Amino acid sequence: MAELNEKAQKVFALKYSTRKTKGWKEKCLEIASQMAEAGLRYGKTKEEVEEVKQKYFESLFDLMFIPGGRIIANSGTGIKNLGNCFVLGIEDSRKSIYGTLADAAEVFADGGGIGYFFGNIREEGAEIKTTGGQASGALSFMTLFDQTGEVISQASRRGAQMGVMDISNPDIQKFIHFKSSLNHRNERIVREYDRNLRSVVKGELKGTKYEKVLSKTLQDDQLTHFNVSVLLTDKFMETVENGGDWELVSPSTKLPVKKIKAKDLLTEMATQAWESGDPGELFYDAMNRDNMVSYIEDIRATNPCGEVPLLINESCILASLNLHKFYDKKTKSINYDLLKDQVKTMTRFLEDVVEISEAPLDKINYTTKSLRRLGGGAMGWADLLVELNIPYESKEAIELGDYISWFISFHAWETSYELAKERGCFPFYDKTKAKMNVVTRVLYDSPFGKSEISPSDLYETGVRNVAVSSVAPTGSIALLGGVNSSIEPFFALAYKRNITEGVGNIAKDSLFEINPVLESKLKEHKYTPETIIEIMEYVNKHGTMTGCKLVNKELQDLFKTANEIDWKNHIDMQAVWQKWFSNAISKTVNLPEKSTPQDIYDAYLYMWKMGLKGGTIYRNNSKSFQILEKPS
């Protein structure tokens, strides 16, 4: 059985251990016991529950899959919420806005992160008929939500948030620049600082290099708990390609307010993302093509990292397979029998988490338990590829990603069907209305195999869960598993990881990471101990092996890092996982510092054409503070 390595133990103590004496084994037993007891509600005997508990414990302790952070942190603490992510609704009224703010405070207190669609709020300057005044716009309220996330924390986590605005909103240009333009308060601080310098010490700020430093510091400290994404439609992207005009429409009057070239608007997004890393992008039509319950409502927002598009008042339960664990060193291949077993175990585990978890708001519990959305994902993809001697930037890696993502989704959906036969379909399932293409393309429409479940039985019985799979960022839990995060390539072969609580741009602690499989691969390729030391010194200095004359091209290609991989390959990899996964994929398309805004513009179009539901493009060093830092 596996124990946490030294760095994983440090992360566990910082972020997940509820008391200093509680170790990983004790926590795994606690989680397994709590979740297995869900079976008692569906007629399981105590003996059967004990068997399930043992199965869950072995999977968790062996790091076969690792649950989302709230499951680890909140189990056994008295906090009943085990969900990581939520979406709350906001309508165009003070009552709705401040009601959602109060709801958000309750979710933050239990460690949850929240997404919101701000596009329903009337634009800044719009008439308020009841008072004769003018609306302050959605952006003025986002700061309130950010501050609420700042002051309320639980279990070493601050309130991570996602703000979404649609591309048709009259405030969209302000939204695009909101995180990197000084807000009214910070503009006042700069003016006051300049005035005080002049009056107190006869100094001067305005026009000096120090003004730029102060302004950049204040900009980076705005909305530190928010990711922001623009909701793009197929119609808008088609208008971009056609060179047409795009109308910005008031949410309150439904009348056009302004026209702008669609291409200019997308260029503005690309330029801002080039400068600061924000905003991200979400693709409305792609998200809703996989929305099984579009008869309830369309999806317009996601959780804070974008991997789970959610209905209003819905939450999601997360866990991720540790793909490196399924590499068989004896046969030098993937153990698909073990992978199938763990996919089925993880899906049942997450279903039990939904059953046990209690969010702090009744309306969230009602929606969540009526849909039972699961986010079973993966991490350690780069580690697995290296073990198989497959470069991330290769056709073979794309083809394997295509197959493994299908394999995971296939067995997750079959398990969800089995659970529906045992426990019933999710309560909001309507067999006459449900959009089942998200299931049928996995079970019947792939080149890899077809399910023995007949389509008629599938529709009649339904499935237990409205969705089963997503790829989360897995930052902290990947550290627990000792592997690279998510389906990302290696960020660097040696780097510093800052550990934060989300309080401004301040690291609570940091870890220096050296690629865990690099040394074993060098030995496998018969490099001498002396040469390995020299290579590792090069890696520690540069963060990469590229350009190291001691290493052959085969190994340099195998260990290419994120900024060395072409952005199209990043998107191609995300696309093959998205093709089979029912929620979305959280992935960063890393670009080197020398990239241009045109590169980002081109990437937007390519992401849309490849069917992604969303994405994040990040140019290296476009932020003054980064979670991951390469050697300088």
Secondary structure, DSSP 8 states (H G I E B T S, - for coil): -----HHHHHHHHHHT-SSTT--HHHHHHHHHHHHHGGGGGGT--HHHHHHHHHHHHHHHHTTSEEE-HHHHHHTTTT------EEEE---SSHHHHHHHHHHHHHHHHTT-EEEEE-TTS--TT-EETTTTEE---HHHHHHHHHHHHHH-B-SS-B--EEEEEETTSTTHHHHHHTTTS--HHHHHHHHHHHHHHHHHSS---TTSHHHHHHHHHHHHTTTTTEEEEEEE-HHHHHHHHHT-EEEEE-TTT--EEEEEEHHHHHHHHHHHHHHHS--EEEEHHHHHHT-TTTTT----EE-TTSS-EE-TTEEEEEEEEEGGGGEETTTTEE-HHHHHHHHHHHHHHHHHHHHH---SSHHHHHHHHHH--EEEEEE-HHHHHHHTT--SSSHHHHHHHHHHHHHHHHHHHHHHHHHHHHH-S-TT--TTT--THHHHHHHTSSSS---SS-HHHHHHH--S-S--B-B---HHHHHHHTS--TT---S-SEEEEEE--SSSS--SEEEEEE-TTHHHHHHHTT--HHHHHHHHHHHHHHSS-TT-TTS-HHHHHHT--GGGS-HHHHHHHHHHHHHH-SS-B--EEEE-TT--HHHHHHHHHHHHHTT-SEEEEEETTSSSS-SEE---
